[in-house]
Amino acid sequence: MEQELTRTIGIVVVAAGRGERAGASVEGPKQYRRIGGKPVLWHTIRRLLDWPKTGPIVAVIHPDDQSLFDAVRSQFPAEAPLYCVTGGATRQISVQKGLKAIEPHGISHVLIHDGVRPFVDLALLERIEAGFNQGLAAMLPALAIADTVKRGASGLVTDTIPRAGLFTAQTPQAFEFSAILNAHDRAAEMASTEFTDDASIAEWAGLPVTLIEGSVDNVKLTLQKDITMADEKLAGSALPDVRTGNGYDVHQLEAGDGVTLCGIFLPHDQSLKGHSDADVALHALTDALLATCGAGDIGDHFPPSDPQWRGAASRIFVEHAVKIIRQAGGTIMNADISLIAEAPKIGPRRQEMREKLADMLGISLDRCSVKATTNETIGFVGRREGIAAIATATVVFQSTSA
């Protein structure tokens, strides 16, 4: 558990190529061609930034592309951990420069990803993190080859290669940082050796590289037709799969010394009664999140009859719902909580509550809202017998057409 808590995952995005097979374009190399109205590289970086486990990102760019990259960078928040460094004459040199540039950020693990793979999905990134949790030092996302493979010469088939055990490699390729940096440094001393990807450098250095399931959507845009198809793919998903979930919860008040709302303890002359910490706001939010992917409600996942949840912090429930959403390919866009209570006062602690929500959900503060109102002394809330909460969550899921 200690290792997981201290892990920092950096990402090197390789975007220094010229993309000559994609042909010339006034928009520049293929990583800056527009698909869905924005550069390919923008889509790639956005997918990576959407993953809450992402640490610093270093894009390795061509010296001639600084203004093109700056235009991409300007479309992300200034506080986003996104940096750039210029690459070298080969991909191998560029990656090594990217690793050197990200080293001062103190990362423990690194993903190395092609800038022209804009459809990397969160499920693949979660599989990589699961591998890190198992202590794997190097991982290669790959797909088993389904087509028959032939070897040819002079335009003729010379033989058929058995496809059993053959895979096509993808990125991001994932490594324990110091191990892959050391391998790259050693490889750089062998100027005559060419490696086609970072996994091959790891193999050469003696690192065991574990195959993990890749993604059929995680294609590399190489030719102009690939870029055209990607643009059409994004155009076909112009109506995104946006889902909204609602949650409602209420807890009874009893004599006590305070209540926990949105993960913040507020001193009060009453407490909320419940099996866990009775955080009515987070319970409503958990139900709202689960509703966006049809995953039942909080009681299905955390039965009140189960003694292990007695006194549990309710952020556990929220984070569980977040994990379910991300495994289903969802991106949380917004969360809104309305608290209905006569007391205590919510306003002085609202900012802290929003910050807690942002941390739990892995989204920015401006996407988290907490509001409060009284019940005008009417009903059980008005009589200070309980506190109610209404939560709404908005999640965008990857469209099946995209």
C-alpha positions in Angstrom: 0.0 0.0 0.0 2.9 2.3 0.8 4.2 2.0 -2.8 0.8 2.9 -4.3 0.5 6.0 -2.1 3.9 7.3 -3.1 3.8 6.5 -6.8 3.9 9.4 -9.3 3.2 8.6 -12.9 4.8 10.9 -15.5 4.1 10.7 -19.2 6.4 11.4 -22.1 4.5 12.2 -25.3 6.6 11.7 -28.5 5.6 14.3 -31.0 8.8 15.3 -32.8 8.3 13.4 -36.0 7.7 14.9 -39.4 4.9 12.5 -40.5 6.1 12.3 -44.1 3.9 9.4 -45.0 0.8 11.5 -44.2 1.9 14.0 -46.9 2.3 17.7 -46.8 -0.3 20.0 -45.2 -0.5 23.7 -44.4 -1.5 22.6 -40.8 2.0 21.1 -40.3 3.1 17.6 -39.4 0.4 15.0 -38.7 0.4 15.5 -35.0 -0.9 19.0 -35.7 -3.5 18.1 -38.4 -7.0 18.8 -37.3 -9.5 16.1 -36.4 -12.8 17.0 -34.8 -11.7 20.7 -35.2 -8.6 20.4 -33.0 -5.0 19.2 -33.6 -4.3 15.4 -33.2 -1.9 16.2 -30.4 -4.5 18.2 -28.5 -6.8 15.1 -28.5 -4.0 12.9 -27.3 -3.0 15.2 -24.4 -6.6 15.8 -23.4 -7.2 12.0 -23.0 -4.1 11.8 -20.8 -5.0 14.8 -18.7 -8.5 13.3 -18.2 -6.9 10.4 -16.3 -6.7 11.4 -12.6 -3.5 9.4 -12.0 -1.6 11.5 -14.6 1.4 13.5 -13.2 3.6 15.7 -15.2 3.5 15.4 -19.0 6.4 16.3 -21.2 5.8 16.6 -24.9 8.9 16.0 -27.1 8.5 18.3 -30.1 10.5 19.2 -33.2 12.5 22.5 -32.9 10.5 23.9 -35.9 7.2 23.2 -34.2 7.4 25.4 -31.1 4.7 27.8 -32.3 2.4 24.9 -33.2 2.8 23.3 -29.8 2.3 26.7 -28.1 -1.0 26.9 -29.8 -2.0 23.5 -28.5 -0.7 24.3 -25.0 -2.7 27.5 -24.9 -5.9 25.4 -25.0 -5.3 23.8 -21.7 -5.4 25.5 -18.2 -2.2 27.3 -17.3 -1.9 25.1 -14.2 -2.0 21.8 -16.2 1.3 19.9 -15.6 2.2 20.1 -19.3 5.7 20.9 -20.5 7.7 20.5 -23.7 11.3 19.8 -24.8 12.8 19.6 -28.3 13.7 16.2 -29.6 16.5 14.7 -31.6 17.3 13.1 -34.9 15.7 9.7 -34.0 12.8 8.6 -31.9 15.2 6.9 -29.5 17.1 10.2 -28.9 13.8 12.1 -28.5 12.5 9.7 -25.9 15.7 9.9 -24.0 15.5 13.7 -24.0 11.9 13.5 -22.8 12.9 11.2 -19.9 15.7 13.6 -18.9 13.3 16.5 -19.0 10.7 14.8 -16.8 13.3 13.4 -14.3 13.4 16.6 -12.1 9.7 16.2 -11.5 10.4 13.3 -9.2 8.3 10.6 -10.9 8.5 7.0 -9.9 6.9 5.5 -13.1 6.5 6.7 -16.7 4.3 6.1 -19.7 5.8 6.7 -23.1 3.1 7.5 -25.7 2.9 8.3 -29.4 1.5 11.8 -29.9 -0.5 10.5 -32.9 -2.5 8.0 -30.9 -5.4 10.3 -29.9 -7.8 7.5 -28.9 -6.1 6.1 -25.9 -8.8 5.2 -23.4 -9.0 5.4 -19.6 -9.6 1.7 -19.4 -6.2 1.0 -20.9 -4.6 3.5 -18.5 -6.3 1.8 -15.6 -4.9 -1.6 -16.7 -1.5 -0.1 -16.7 -1.9 1.2 -13.2 -3.1 -2.2 -12.1 0.1 -3.6 -13.4 2.1 -1.1 -11.4 0.1 -2.2 -8.3 1.3 -5.7 -9.0 4.9 -4.6 -9.1 5.5 -4.9 -12.9 8.5 -3.0 -14.1 7.6 -2.8 -17.8 4.4 -3.2 -19.7 3.5 -3.3 -23.4 -0.1 -2.9 -24.5 -0.6 -5.2 -27.4 -3.2 -6.9 -29.6 -3.0 -10.5 -30.8 -2.6 -10.6 -34.6 -5.8 -11.9 -36.2 -4.8 -11.9 -39.8 -2.8 -14.5 -41.6 0.9 -13.3 -41.9 2.9 -13.9 -45.0 6.6 -13.3 -45.8 7.4 -12.2 -49.3 10.2 -11.3 -51.6 10.3 -9.9 -55.2 6.5 -9.6 -55.1 6.0 -13.3 -54.3 4.9 -15.1 -51.1 7.8 -17.1 -49.8 6.1 -18.6 -46.7 3.3 -18.3 -44.2 4.3 -17.3 -40.6 2.3 -19.0 -37.8 0.5 -16.1 -36.0 0.2 -17.9 -32.6 2.1 -15.8 -30.1 2.4 -12.8 -32.4 1.2 -9.3 -31.3 1.1 -5.8 -32.6 2.5 -3.3 -30.1 0.8 -0.1 -29.0 1.6 2.8 -26.7 1.6 4.0 -24.0 4.4 1.7 -23.0 4.8 1.8 -19.2 7.9 1.5 -17.1 9.5 1.9 -13.7 11.2 5.2 -14.3 14.8 4.7 -13.2 14.9 1.3 -15.0 13.9 2.7 -18.4 16.0 5.8 -18.1 19.0 3.6 -17.3 18.2 1.4 -20.3 17.9 4.4 -22.6 21.2 5.8 -21.3 23.0 2.5 -22.0 21.4 2.2 -25.5 22.5 5.8 -26.4 26.1 4.6 -26.0 25.5 2.2 -28.9 25.1 4.5 -31.8 24.8 1.7 -34.3 21.8 0.1 -32.6 18.3 1.0 -33.6 15.3 0.2 -31.5 11.8 0.5 -32.9 10.1 1.2 -29.6 10.9 1.5 -25.9 9.8 -2.0 -25.0 12.6 -3.3 -27.4 15.1 -1.2 -25.4 13.8 -2.7 -22.2 14.1 -6.2 -23.6 17.6 -5.5 -24.7 18.5 -4.2 -21.2 17.1 -7.4 -19.6 13.9 -5.9 -18.2 11.0 -8.4 -18.2 8.3 -6.8 -20.4 4.8 -7.9 -19.6 2.1 -8.0 -22.3 -1.2 -6.3 -21.3 -4.4 -6.0 -23.3 -4.3 -3.1 -25.7 -7.3 -1.3 -27.3 -8.6 -1.7 -30.8 -9.5 2.0 -30.8 -6.0 3.0 -29.8 -4.8 3.4 -33.5 -1.7 5.3 -34.7 -2.4 7.9 -37.3 0.2 7.3 -40.0 -1.3 8.0 -43.4 -3.5 10.8 -44.6 -6.4 8.3 -44.9 -5.9 7.6 -41.1 -6.3 11.3 -40.3 -9.4 11.5 -42.5 -10.9 8.5 -40.9 -10.2 9.9 -37.4 -11.8 13.2 -38.4 -14.9 11.3 -39.6 -14.9 9.2 -36.5 -15.0 12.3 -34.3 -17.6 14.0 -36.6 -19.7 10.8 -36.2 -19.7 11.3 -32.4 -20.9 14.9 -32.6 -23.7 14.0 -30.3 -21.7 12.8 -27.3 -23.0 10.2 -24.8 -23.7 12.6 -22.0 -25.5 11.1 -19.0 -26.9 12.8 -15.9 -27.5 11.0 -12.6 -29.5 12.2 -9.6 -29.2 11.1 -6.0 -31.2 11.9 -2.8 -30.4 11.0 0.7 -31.6 11.9 4.2 -30.2 11.1 7.7 -31.7 11.6 11.0 -30.2 14.1 13.5 -29.5 13.0 17.1 -27.6 14.5 20.1 -23.9 14.9 19.3 -21.0 17.1 18.7 -21.0 17.7 14.9 -21.9 16.5 11.4 -19.7 15.5 8.4 -20.8 16.9 5.1 -18.9 16.6 1.8 -16.1 15.1 3.8 -15.8 18.1 6.2 -16.6 17.9 9.9 -18.7 20.8 11.2 -19.0 21.2 14.9 -22.7 21.3 15.9 -24.9 20.3 18.9 -26.2 17.4 16.9 -24.8 14.5 14.8 -26.2 12.5 11.9 -27.2 9.0 12.6 -26.0 6.3 10.2 -24.0 3.1 9.8 -21.0 4.9 8.2 -20.0 8.5 9.0 -23.5 9.4 7.8 -22.2 12.0 5.3 -25.6 12.6 3.6 -24.1 14.7 0.9 -21.6 12.1 -0.3 -24.2 9.3 -0.1 -26.4 11.3 -2.4 -23.4 12.0 -4.7 -22.5 8.3 -4.8 -26.0 7.4 -6.0 -25.9 10.1 -8.6 -22.6 8.8 -10.0 -23.7 5.2 -10.0 -26.9 6.2 -11.8 -24.9 7.5 -14.8 -23.8 3.9 -15.7 -26.7 1.9 -14.3 -24.7 0.5 -11.5 -27.4 0.4 -8.8 -27.2 2.4 -5.7 -25.0 2.8 -2.6 -26.8 0.0 -0.8 -26.0 -2.5 -3.5 -22.2 -1.9 -3.1 -22.0 -1.0 0.6 -24.9 -2.8 2.5 -25.6 -1.2 5.9 -25.8 -4.7 7.3 -22.1 -5.2 6.6 -20.1 -4.4 9.7 -17.0 -3.5 7.8 -18.6 -0.2 6.8 -19.5 0.8 10.4 -18.1 4.3 10.9 -16.4 4.3 7.4 -15.5 7.6 5.7 -18.0 8.1 2.9 -15.3 9.2 0.5 -14.7 5.5 0.1 -18.1 5.1 -1.5 -17.6 8.1 -3.8 -14.2 6.8 -5.0 -15.7 3.4 -5.6 -18.3 4.9 -7.9 -15.7 7.0 -9.6 -13.7 3.8 -10.4 -16.8 2.1 -11.8 -17.4 5.1 -14.1 -13.9 5.2 -15.4 -13.8 1.5 -16.0 -16.9 2.0 -18.1 -15.1 4.7 -20.2 -16.8 7.6 -18.5 -15.3 11.1 -17.8 -16.9 13.0 -14.9 -17.7 16.5 -16.0 -19.6 18.1 -13.1 -21.0 17.5 -9.7 -23.5 19.6 -7.9 -24.8 19.0 -4.3 -27.6 20.9 -2.6 -27.8 20.5 1.2 -31.2 21.1 2.9 -30.6 21.9 6.6 -31.6 24.5 9.2 -28.2 24.2 10.8 -25.2 24.2 10.9 -24.1 27.0 8.5 -22.6 25.6 5.3 -21.4 28.8 3.7 -18.2 29.3 5.7 -17.0 25.8 4.8 -18.3 25.6 1.3 -14.9 26.2 -0.4 -13.4 23.4 1.6 -16.2 21.1 0.6 -15.7 21.9 -3.1 -12.0 21.2 -2.7 -12.8 17.8 -1.2 -15.1 17.0 -4.0 -12.6 18.0 -6.7 -10.0 15.7 -5.0 -12.4 12.7 -4.8 -13.7 13.1 -8.3 -10.4 14.0 -10.0 -11.9 17.1 -11.6 -11.2 20.8 -11.4 -12.7 23.0 -8.7 -14.9 24.9 -11.1 -16.7 21.7 -11.9 -17.7 21.1 -8.3 -20.7 23.0 -6.7 -22.0 22.9 -3.2 -25.2 24.9 -2.3 -27.3 25.0 0.9 -30.8 26.1 1.8 -33.1 25.8 4.8 -36.6 24.3 4.7 -38.2 27.5 6.1 -38.9 25.6 9.4 -41.2 23.3 7.6 -41.2 19.5 7.9 -38.6 17.2 9.4 -35.8 19.4 8.2 -37.5 22.5 9.6 -37.9 20.8 13.0 -34.2 19.9 12.9 -34.9 16.2 12.9 -32.7 15.5 9.9 -30.6 16.8 7.0 -31.3 16.0 3.3 -29.1 16.2 0.3 -29.8 16.2 -3.5 -26.9 15.5 -5.9 -26.5 15.7 -9.6 -23.6 14.3 -11.6 -22.8 14.7 -15.3 -20.6 12.1 -17.0 -19.6 11.8 -20.7 -19.0 8.3 -21.9 -17.1 7.3 -25.0 -19.6 6.9 -27.8 -19.8 3.5 -29.4 -19.5 5.2 -32.8 -16.3 6.8 -31.7 
